[in-house]
Structure formats: C-alpha cells, structure tokens
Amino acid sequence: MVTVAEKWVLWFEEFGREDTCWVGSKCANLGEMAKMGIPVPPGFAVTTEAYDQFLAETGAGQEIDQYLTKFPEEPQTFAEYEEVSQAIGGIILAKEMPQELQDAICQAYDALCQKCDIADIPVAVRSSGVAEDLPTASFAGQYETYLNVRGKEDLLESVRDCWASLFTTRAISYRIRNKLAVLAGSISVAVQKMVNVRAAGVGFTIHPTTGDDTKVVLEGNWGAGESVVQGTVTPDRYIVDKETLELAEKKISQKMKQIVLKEKGTEEEDVPPDKQSIPCLTDEEAQTIAQFAKSVEVHYGCPQDIEWAVDWDFAFPGNTFLVQTRPVTAIVQKKSATEQILDLMLSRLYRR
C-alpha cells in the first residue's frame, strides 16, 4: 500500500487496488495485475497528488471554485454543462505545468525509456478517475486516452489534456446524473508502454448475452482495440470454457477497418483484403488471454470486463497482454438478461 502520499509519480508495481485514492481506478487495477504477475505493459501513474499540486500552485483550483459560484445549484441543462466544461477545461489548459511536476514526469519517462531500451518510447496516456467505478455509477471511461504518444513535450501536453478531461461535458453530466458534485473525485494519469499492437479487443468472464459464468467471451480486431470498443467493426468472437480453457466457439467476421499506429498517434485504415476474413487471434492466444481473465476474476472475486492486446514484437506466449480490467458490478448482475446486455454495451461504448 502507498505510504508516501506526497509522491507525484508511482510505478505500477508500487500500488494496487487499495490505492484508488492516489492513482484512480484504472491505474489501481493495472498495478494490481502487475503485482499478480499478469503480463501488463510497464508504466507509471501520475498521481492525484500531482493533479492537486497543479491546481494549487497554478491557481487553477481557486479560479475553478470562483467560477462555480455563478451556479447556486448544479448545472441543469446541456447548454450549462457545455458552458461549465469549456470554462473549467479552459482554465486548466491555460496553465503551464509547474517545473517540478514536469521534471518528475520527465524523469519517470526517461526511466521507462531506459527500462525498455527504447529512446522516446511511445506510450499510452490514459486518464484514471478516482470516481470511475462507484457501485452506483458503474460505467467507466468518461475521460480521455491518448495513444502512441512520443517524447516529453507531447507527454506533458497529454497529461494536462487528461486532467482537463475530468470536466468534459460528458464527464460533468455523468457525475450529476449519479448525484455527484461537479468537482467530485480526482484524477490520475497512466503512462504505459504502447503495445506495438497486432490485434486487440475486450473480454468478459461472464457471457454478456446469456449470463453464463462458465465461459470467457473475447472480441477482437486487427490493430488497436478502439475499433472494437467504439463499435466500428463487427469483431471476431471467441468463447472459451472457463474450466477446461478449451475453445467452445469461434466466429470470424469480415473485418473491414482497423486502427493502426503511425509515427505519432493512430489512424483508421482499411484492413488488407487478405486479412479481412482470417482470425485476428490464434486459438492458443485466445486460450492464454482467457486464462489471464480467469485468474483476474478469481483474484477479484467477481466477473471481470477486460481489455487485451497482442504485440507484433514478441513470440507467443510472450506477446499477449492485459491492458485493463474492471469488475462487472453486482448491481449489473442482478438485472435482467436484457438489462445486462444494455449495460455491457454502454460500458464498452463509453470507456477508453
């Protein structure tokens, strides 16, 4: 458990799921999996302490508080949500990050480059909100993620953009709908080695349409997993028996689009014709990912909603990684099958 609250940067191995207040839900789960020995791309968290320091030292926090005095009650209309979002986001983006924060993040980035023996290593910069997975507000992913970020300047800009995303219109309305204040919660940022992604997708340790908890269901596509999460393709589907890890069902779709890594960032491209109708995963890769998902479910003691990726740079079995897990909440499980399907679809639609 984290004992030094003043730290602005913590490596995944330094924290776990009990440290959500310092690193947010996404980072806490990454750290927990890393401590379990689940293959997770290496990285670090820019902690909520760093965000609080930024607000205090730049005066942004005081400006935000002053701005919100114009709303005696919470914003009520979409127009007011947009006004608040633009105003608060603008306050954050107008501030320069204090030099000591810049130094801490850049030093950690240098260490990650050295650890992986890659200069200007490409990273995924992922928002990690403290209030993402409340029992009464189970849909994560209200904030921003930036993929394939290279170099210190772009990293620092992406971290600040993640902080500002705590106040997107969608995030504000999400909190208010769940009876939380506009300023509820805090935010951390995950900085994680970017997988040189061959294929990626999502998975559930409970069947999303039947509620069958004896199966692991994986969905995937070529390239980065955003095409699966955003629903821009019909993904391949693999159903793995949880007990035997035998492949119970495999449905291969014609995958027309993929999201690929460029020199910086990502871009949607057509899938080459010779790859459109072939599996994005081998049977062995699907079974390995299912085993990871099963291990995480056992560890957490409840069904899990995972994200996975396969790396071009490594041979099987060292090419398979989990890049996120989060519980499928007990509230969702108690709902009807139709409600479960809708909740899981919305969860995938809104997360990053």
Secondary structure, DSSP 8 states (H G I E B T S, - for coil): ----TT-SEEEGGG--GGGHHHHHHHHHHHHHHHHHT-----EEEE-HHHHHHHHHHHSHHHHHHHHHTT-SS---SHHHHHHHHHHHHHHHHTS---HHHHHHHHHHHHHHHHHHT-TT--EEEEEEETTTTBTTB-----S-EEEEE-SHHHHHHHHHHHHHGGGSHHHHHHHHHTT--TT-S-EEEEEEE---EEEEEEEESS-TTT--TTEEEEEEEEB-THHHHTT-S--EEEEEETTT--EEEEE-----EEEEE-SSSEEEEE--GGGTTS-SS-HHHHHHHHHHHHHHHHHHTS-EEEEEEEETTS-TTTTEEEEEEEE--HHHHTS-HHHHHHHHHHHHHH--
